Amino acid sequence: MPRQPMVVGNWKMNGTRAFAVQLTSAIRDGINASTLAGEVLLCPPFPYLELVHGLVQGTAIQIGGQNHADRQNGPCTGEVSASMLRDLGCRAVILGHSERRTLFHESDTLVADKADLALQAGLTPIVCLGETLQQRQEKETLTVIRHQLQPLLPHMANHPQPPDSWILAYEPVWAIGTGQNAQTEQIQEVHAFIRQLLQEEIGSTIASGWRILYGGSVTPGNAADIFSLPDVDGGLIGGASLKADSFLAIIAALSNHR
Ligand code: PEP
């Protein structure tokens, strides 16, 4: 079955209520439903999820969270659970973003445990993987990716149904928010490596059905080339998802997926 490509907008900790209304409405009204070539997911900050959901209900746009807690419920002041995200209408959640790994010291194991909780709550985990600049310069990229994937594999084996059970996002840390996207050869090399590893560990039919997004300074100028790579199934977009025109142009580039 062909993989349905996807564009995910990660708003991070940006915006106000008014901004969320304006941006969501502009994206919703600007999408051409008849030519839309994939899925669109908006991931606003927690306080705006319900608002954004209300604005996109009945359209092709879905909503997702940017993170959730590492336990189901209970005494965990300030946290939000996977089931709460589901309750608000989320279909997926970004987990293990490099900002969470760096700023909040999230380990590979913690990210894998959170992904399992997401699945239990009925959310699709979008798990981010990626190397730092130093790791790339020291030619450790594939080793780092393998390590990050390792604790996910047993969870993946328990929830193997493509296409929705898992989504991975390759996001080289040095390309996030820097304006310096990875070269297409670098992107394809890592995506093919991830798919190959999944094929070996989980099985080829399943691995070929899971989507692998690229993230890191995707813009309207480079999206078409990136989305046309054989193992790339769309993008996880930060900065460019905060401007309706840019995000709409990136969504239009999904038609280059093959
Ligand atoms: C991100 O935050 O996941 C990201 C890819 O950001 P940007 O598009 O701004 O590089």
Residues whose N, C-alpha, C, O or C-beta is under 5 A from the ligand:
A	BS01	PEP	N10 A175 I176 G177 T178 G215 G216 S217 V218 L236 I237 G238 G239 A240
